[in-house]
Amino acid sequence: MATTVVLAGGAAVLPAAALPALRAAARVFADHTVPDELCSAAGAQRLTDADRPGVDDVVLTCDTAAGPAGAALLDAVRVMDRLRSPGGCPWDAKQTHESLLQYLVEECYELYQAIEDGNRADVREELGDVLLQVLFHSRIATEHPTDAFGIDEVARDLVTKLVERHPHVFAGTERMITADQQEARWDELKRAQKKRESSIDGVPLGQPAVALAAKLASRTTRAGLPAELLPEGPAVGERLFAVAAAAKLAGIDPEAELRGAARRFADRVRAAEEAARADGQDPSALDADGWKRYWPA
């Protein structure tokens, strides 16, 4: 057995679940990351290089790297609170839910691109930027005069949702064999929990148009709508909707497909411009024949 390690976290507060271990410990040590006040309150002695904590001892630390997965989130919450509080950052202090919307969209698309590119370092960084948006909005929400909530309420609601949407995992009352069965069951549970009156309730209408068309087609056909009732006709919008719907119903993500085509096109444009530049030409002055000459095969 190993020595028990208790993580106080960035807030330097002892978790209630650690109290039985502290009371039963033969000795309680505190490493250099623990503030003097907390060390004294816990009746701990400073851990030195000469100490060799045993299985009956407890070591206190505020180093999130020594804690369980997710422990560093405490530090992230604390930093966000400091930035938003008096004496913090003036820019952070003046932001609102509305003023941050542009950054929320940008960060999500930057993460999307990092995943598309397969760049692991960028994925890690962009995940942090998306997390920042969650922390920022949650911190702003604590200041609402009548309906305040914070990151803990957000996390608790998420946990509740995950548990309720996975009864086959947490309650053991159901058995799911395939992902398709699970997706259908999710729809049933969401309709019941959210008391939705329409099959398209909850579809975010502000998402990109191709993704929106695909989502509406998926939702309505799962609700039994015949495919022939989906939009079709000569207008550009109707034709685009029909293509997006057909792709989605065939198991293809039309948003990802269109993004892929657009990015491949962008790469070819850059390649043609580079080829023209290497040939001593000004890419901005290319005419139709020039573009065709330098266009990659």
N, C-alpha and C positions, 0 to 999 in steps of 0.2 A: 504493500500500500504506500501511496505517496503522501507527502505533507499537504494539508488542506490550504489552499490559497484563496483569500477573500478579496475580491475586487471592489474597492470603494468608488472607483470611477473618477472622472474629472471633477464632479461636484464634491468629492471627498465626504460622501455620506455612506454610512454602513447600510447595506441591504438588510431588511428585517429577517430574511431567511438565513442570514449568517449568524444571528445571535445564539442559537443553540450550539453551534460549533465553537463559538468564542467562549461560551460558559463552560463547555466540556474540555477545552484545551488545557493541556499541561502547561504550555507556555504560548504567549502571543507575541509575535515579532512584527515589526513594521519596517518596511524597506525605506530607502531614501526619498521615494516619491510621495510618501504619506506626510501631510502637514503635522507639525508638532501638536497642534490642538487636538487633532483626531487621534494621534498616537497616545496622548495622555488620556483622552476620554475612553479609549478602548483598553486602557491598562496594559499597553504593549511596550516592549522594549525594542530599542533600535537594533536592526539586524546588521551584524558585522561579518566580515569575511571569515572570522574565526568560528562563527556560529554554524551549527549543523542541525537545522530543524528536523525533528523526527515525525513519525506518523501520528503522534498524539499532539503535535503542535499546529499552530495556525500562523500563517504569514499574511499580513495585510499589505496591499499594494494599491496604488492609484495608476499603475501602468496598464493601460487598456490592452497592450500587446500580450500581457500575461493572462488576460481574461478569456471568457468564451467568445465565440463568434458574435459580432454585433456590439461588443463592449465599446469599441471606438466611437459608436454612434452617440454615446453620452458626451464625449468631447465635442462632437460636431454640433450637438444641440446647445452646449454651453457656449461655444464660440459664436453661434448665430445669435444667441441671446445677448451676448456682450456687444456685438456689432449693432444690434437694434436698440439697445438701452441707452439712457443718457450717458454722455461721455464716450459713446462708441463712434460709429462712422456716420457722418451727416447724410451721405448719399443713401446708405441702407435705412436710416431712420425715416426718410421722407417717402420711401416706396410704399405703394399700395398693391392690392391684388390686381387692380386694373393696369397699373404701370408696369407690372412684371410680366404681363401676358406675352409680350413680344419675345422676352427672353425664354419663357417656358416653351414656346413653339420652336425657337431657334435651337435651344439645347436638345430638344427631342430629335430634331432633324440632324443635328451634328452627331448624336449617338447613333441614329439610323445609318448615317454614312460611314461611321467608324466600323459598324458591324458589317456593312456591305463590303468595305475595303478589307476586312479581316485583320485590321491593325489592332493588336491586343493592347498596346500601350494607350492608344487613343480611346479604345472602348473603356478602359479603366478610368481614364480622365473624364470622359464624357458622362459616364455613370455618376461620377462625383458631382458634375455640374447639374445633372437632373436631380440628384439627391438634394443639392443646395436649394433648388426650386421648392421641393417639398418642405424642407426645413424653414425656408423664408416665408412661404405662405402660411405655414402652421404657426410661426411666431407672430405674424401680423394678425392672425385670427384670434390670438389671446387678448388683443386690445379692443375687440368689438364690444360696444357698450351694452348690448342686450343678448347676444348669442355667441359668447366667447367660447373657444375651444383651443386646444394646443396639440402638440405632437403626440402626447400620450393618448388623447382621445382618438386621434387619427389612427394610431397604431392599434388601439384596442378594437376599434370598429373593423379594421382590416383583419385582425385575428378572428373576430367573431364571424365575419363573412367567409373567411377561408375554411373555418371549421364547419359552418353550416352548409357550405357548398360541397363539402367532401364527407358526407356521412359514412361512405364506404370505408374511409380511412380512420376517422376519429370516433365514430359511434359503433361501427361494425354492424350496422343494421341493413346495409345494402351490399351488393356485390356487383362490381363493374368489370367487364371483360375487355371492352374496347374503348378507344378514345372517342369514337362516334357515339357510343352509348353514354359516355360521360358528358359530352357536349349537349346531347339532347336533355339529359337530366339537369344540367346547369340551367338550361332555358326554363325548364319547369320550375325549378327552385327560385329563380330570379322573378318569374311572373308571380309566384305565390308570395314571396317576401316583399316585393315592391308594389304588389297589387296593381300590376300593369293592365290597362284596359285594351291596349292595342299591341299587335305583334311588333310594331316598330317603335314603341315607347322605349326611351333610353338610347336610341341611336343618335350619336352626336352629329347634328346637321352641319356643324362648322368644320368637319374634317374635309380633306381634299376630295374633289368631286368624283374622281374615279373610285376612290375607296368608299365614298358614300353610296354611289350607285351599286357597288358590289355588296355592301352590307345590307342595303335595302332589299336587293334581290335574294340574298341568302336568308334573311329573316322572314320575308313574306312567303317564299316557296316552302320553307320549313313549316310555316303555319298552314300550308295546304293551298296557297294561291297557285293557280295554273300558270305555267311559264308563258303561255300565250297572252296573258294579261299584263305582262311586263311592258314598259314603254317600248314602242317601235314606230318607225315612220321615217319620212324623208328628211326631217329637220336634223341639223348637226347634233344637237343635244340628244335627241332620241336615238340616233345611230351610235353615238358614243356610249349611251346607257346600255344599249343592246349588246355591244361588244364587251363592256365591263361585266354585265350580268352573265353572258354566255361563258366568259372565262371563269368567273367565280363558281358557277354551277358545274363547271368541268373540273373543279379542284385547283384552279390556277389563280394566283393573286394578281389581279390586273394592275394594281397600284405598283407592285414590285416589278412587274413586267415592263410597264411604261417607264418607270424610273430607270430600269436597266437599259432600255433602248435609248432613252435620253442621255444617259451617261456615256454610252458607247458612241453616240453621235458627237457629244462634246469632246471626247477623246480624239475622234477623227478630225474635228475642226482644228484642234490644237496641233495635231500631227501635220495637217496641211499647211498651217501657218508657220510651223517650225521649218518645214521643207522649203517653203518660199523664202523665209528669212535666211536659211543656209545657202540659198541660191542668189542671195543679194537682192531679193525683192522685198518690197514693203507689203506685208500681209493686208494692211488696211486699204491698199490700193488695188487689190486683185479684182479683176472682172470675172465674168462667168467662165471664160476660157481658162483664165489663170487658176481659178478654183478647181476646175476639172483636171488641169495639168498636175496639180500638186495633191489632189485628193488620193488618200491611201487606197490601195487595191483591197 
